[in-house]
Amino acid sequence: MKKKIVNIILASALLAGITYQLKPKEAKAVSKNLTAHFIDVGQGDAIYIKTANGDDIIIDGGNKAKGKIVVNYLKKLKVDDIEVLISTHPDADHIGGLDEVLNAYKVENVYAPNVSHTTQAYKDFLLAVKKQNLKIKPVTAGVKLNLKGVSAEFVGPVKAYPKSDLNDWSAVLRLVFNKNSFLFTGDAEFKSEKDMVNSKKLLKADVLKVGHHGAKESSSQLFLDKVQPKFAVIGVGAKNSYGHPTNETLNRFKKYKTTIYRTDKNGNVVVTSDGTKITVKKDK
Ligand SMILES: [Zn+2]
């Protein structure tokens, strides 16, 4: 609306003694697109998603030292609050930065698999959740996120794993926006992938967040056959000591002609869907 017209309306509203709430607290910037930002946090994962309805989702926050990068990234995008924050699993390269995000933003819902860890990063996360008077909603396959305009359902973890297999506990989210689909896999490895395939849940995704930074124990052919990704994104640090991603894993994607992006080479990777078409922007 033109400023002059707004002023006239406001003036008449005042005269009539009516209070217009121009920007209600729940007002959200509705757009045509869903955007997923794979933030470059070196070795680790940090993902920010804005739905077309204006809901903000965070999946992991990188290592502890990277929390600031994530918060600054969100501030730059003028994120106001976070509707859904997901910790895929308690490993430090995923959960470490989340306390900083929780301390910087009002968060409405926190989701995490029902497995604990003894590290300081995990304790700090729990403390930050408590500070906001939130209770963690446990993730298992079948749990759905109550968000408008998208269908979002966890497809993993399908079951409880030994505590020593933290990666297989990873919360795996499948997000569908109109005709486009995304799969965010945390660090899920072969065992969890096999259980997801056997669960018969739909795993197909245009965009796959590659499991466990491209390690050779993730992205099995069995799993990829179900996902059939057109695009894949790997959150990985340059010259990391783990040798991620491995050539063995990268080769498994050839069958599907997947275009692979990686944060060590491309920096921040931003994937936008208008509901039917996907476009990808990278920093480098
Ligand atoms: Zn990891």
Residues whose N, C-alpha, C, O or C-beta is under 5 A from the ligand:
A	BS01	ZN	D93 D187
